[in-house]
Amino acid sequence: MRLDIILQIITYCTLLLTSYIPSVDSHIPSYVATPSNKNEQFCQLSDNCMHDTVRICGTMGDQKRTFLDMCDLLEFACDTNQIYTHVDEMEGCPEEPNYPPKGFE
């Protein structure tokens, strides 16, 4: 057989097989609802979060706070209904994480 015929057969078979592969629309199941507010969203995210113990700085207005990691920030936001935002620079954040959180002594 000639090489061009072999390439045509391979191309045809490839196109035929790829037409049977189902497409993926989303990795999120259709029954999952979007949280109605930021606190609810943080609570959902904290439920499945894996702690990596990489300290981060969070800010809420002018107040800065050091968290053990991103999961700690999400859990704190969920528990206290205070929405902190992760900031990259650690300047101005307390050296150590604030434990225990205010109101949880």
C-alpha positions in Angstrom: 0.0 0.0 0.0 1.1 3.5 -0.6 1.9 5.8 2.3 -0.8 8.4 1.4 -3.5 5.7 1.5 -2.3 4.5 4.9 -2.4 8.1 6.2 -5.9 8.6 4.9 -7.1 5.4 6.7 -5.5 6.5 9.9 -7.0 10.0 9.6 -10.5 8.5 8.9 -10.3 6.1 11.8 -9.1 8.9 14.2 -12.0 11.2 13.1 -14.5 8.3 13.4 -13.3 7.4 17.0 -13.2 11.0 18.3 -16.8 11.6 17.2 -17.9 9.0 19.8 -16.1 10.7 22.7 -18.6 12.5 24.9 -17.9 16.1 25.6 -17.5 17.5 29.1 -19.6 20.6 29.8 -18.5 21.2 33.3 -16.8 19.6 36.3 -19.5 20.9 38.6 -22.6 18.7 38.9 -25.8 20.5 37.7 -27.5 20.0 41.0 -24.9 22.1 42.9 -26.4 25.5 43.6 -24.4 28.7 43.7 -24.1 30.0 47.2 -26.3 33.0 47.9 -23.7 35.0 49.8 -19.9 35.2 50.3 -20.0 33.7 53.8 -22.0 30.7 52.6 -19.5 30.2 49.8 -16.6 30.3 52.2 -18.3 27.7 54.4 -18.8 25.4 51.5 -15.1 25.8 50.4 -13.8 25.2 54.0 -15.7 21.9 54.2 -13.4 20.2 51.7 -10.2 22.3 52.1 -6.9 20.6 52.8 -4.6 22.5 55.2 -1.1 23.1 53.8 0.2 25.3 56.7 1.5 28.0 54.4 0.9 31.2 56.3 -1.1 33.9 54.6 -2.2 37.4 55.3 -5.8 38.4 55.2 -7.4 41.8 55.3 -10.9 43.1 56.1 -10.9 46.8 55.6 -8.0 48.3 57.5 -7.7 45.2 59.8 -4.9 42.7 58.9 -4.6 39.2 60.3 -2.2 36.3 59.8 -3.8 32.9 59.1 -2.2 29.4 59.3 -3.2 28.9 55.7 -6.0 29.5 53.2 -8.2 26.9 54.8 -7.8 28.7 58.1 -9.0 31.9 56.5 -12.1 30.2 55.0 -13.0 28.5 58.3 -12.6 31.7 60.3 -14.8 33.6 57.8 -17.4 30.8 58.0 -17.3 30.7 61.8 -17.3 34.4 62.5 -19.2 35.8 59.5 -16.2 38.1 58.8 -15.0 38.1 55.2 -11.2 38.4 55.0 -9.5 38.7 51.6 -6.1 37.0 51.0 -3.4 39.5 50.2 0.0 38.6 48.8 2.2 40.9 50.9 2.8 40.0 54.5 3.9 43.5 55.4 1.7 44.8 58.2 0.4 41.4 59.2 1.0 40.1 62.7 4.0 37.7 62.9 2.0 34.9 64.4 -1.6 33.7 63.6 -4.1 35.2 66.0 -5.2 32.2 68.1 -7.8 31.7 69.4 -10.1 33.9 67.2 -11.9 36.6 69.1 -15.1 35.4 70.6 -13.9 31.8 70.7 -11.7 31.9 73.9 
